[in-house]
């Protein structure tokens, strides 16, 4: 079996990011009320009506971006939105962690893998705000890398004369 070429590696990363966005979206859409409770737990100094709107809209944005990344349509736009979301998530989780708020990030549902029942300590760590901060930092960089690569390749394609 051949090793994947370096040309396919960005596609693999894009599909991984798409899968994570889809998982996050479906986890939130499965229980919007629980997700809203997770948002409130961050104790952000924002109006409740804005947080409620975020709880309803964010999962759909994540779902759309995940589908676009998976299908390879509007990649730059989807990557720009995902990068922006991840940067916002870095700030949200970072402020909660810095303030010592011990909450579940509300990002992914781990129940589907049975982790919470079999390994509650691991599940608590994976849902912790400190882990979410570093995970979001990595994902923001990954999305930013893919966005820069996508922007560079589309710019180079436009520079080729007909």
Secondary structure, DSSP 8 states (H G I E B T S, - for coil): -----HHHHHHHHHHHHHHHHHHHHHHHHHTHHHHHHHHHHT--SS-HHHHHHHHHHHHHHHHHHHHHHHHTSSHHHHHHHHHHHHHHHHHHHHHHHHTT---B--S---GGGTHHHH-HHHHHHHHBHHHHHHHHHHHHHHHHHHHHHHHHHHHHHHHS--
